[in-house]
Amino acid sequence: MPMPELIRIVSRSSPMALAQVERVRSELAVLHPGIRTEVVPVTTAGDRWPGALSALGGKGAFTKEVDAALLAGEADLAVHCVKDVPADRPLPAGTVFAAFLKRDDVRDALVHPGGLTLDELPDGTRIGTSSVRRVAQLAVSHPGLVCVPMRGNANRRLEKLDAGEADALLLAVAGLRRIGREDRIGEILSVESMCPPVGAGILALQCREDDTDTVDTVAGLGDAATWRETTAERMLLHVLQGHCNSPIAGLARAERDGRLSLRARVFSPDGKTVLDAHEWAGPLDPATLGTSVAVALLRQGARDVIDSIPH
Ligand SMILES: NCc1[nH]cc(CCC(=O)O)c1CC(=O)O
């Protein structure tokens, strides 16, 4: 197999994005010690824009400039949080996912300076989050808490918390670990009480489709179980045509015996409507499982719930 001498990795400059690139570099160094890597920095609209992401037309806000660098040949590889890659449209033409790295922790954590758990927080406690999925699930389980909008990368959010802009935060455990802020993790929420978003904890490696040397080389970093989970979850989101602001949660689990399960929920933002579906499938076709769970949710009325929220 012909191997590239150098792989240029395009990356946003947030601490989390750079940590993700470091993971890829170190895994690549183990598999192919001879390949050099270089980081090509980009800033995306989502990084520059302080307001609501919906005003930018969705999660593509963090991926557009990255895709452009790849397609222009300025870089050979991009590392994405699958969670941030839209599933209601295909990947940009000319690019492919070459691998999904072994999945990290999928759960959300409560960050509370006083060390309280979610159940211990008094009514009126302000939780900093702009995620419709988190807002809706908190409205179901803890209606006395008040969500206040908060954006910015995880480090910025921790600063805002410490500056008193909120009393507590919900953040992904995987993200906090990546930026070395595990010390801020308080209670880790079960996936039953806070179902994660599609793609939680998964890093995808994206390449130019015609760059088969890089595609074949980095494919060696992929994890087969994670590939199956990602495929099921992203097919679910695709069939539901969920957009960046959709209150959809979905978690697939590949079991050691080869079976795959997928649980998914669709919420109204006030938490009054909760649709839930859970199915099992054999080893062969994760995409069919994703479709089947999506159809079960559509039968329960998911279309109206999803469409009631502005894009
Ligand atoms: N929305 C931003 C984002 N994209 C990926 C992660 C963290 C880890 C992951 O699931 O890959 C985060 C931070 C968060 O939501 O707390």
The ligand as a Gaussian input file, in Angstrom:
#p B3LYP/6-31G(d) Opt

LIG

0 1
 N      -21.272000      20.850000      20.995000
 C      -19.856000      20.982000      21.124000
 C      -19.177000      19.696000      21.379000
 N      -18.900000      18.840000      20.369000
 C      -18.310000      17.708000      20.904000
 C      -18.213000      17.889000      22.279000
 C      -17.617000      16.963000      23.251000
 C      -17.340000      15.594000      23.075000
 C      -17.981000      14.716000      22.058000
 O      -19.116000      14.262000      22.254000
 O      -17.305000      14.415000      21.035000
 C      -18.746000      19.161000      22.599000
 C      -18.828000      19.798000      23.932000
 C      -20.070000      19.532000      24.749000
 O      -21.167000      19.395000      24.188000
 O      -19.972000      19.492000      25.976000

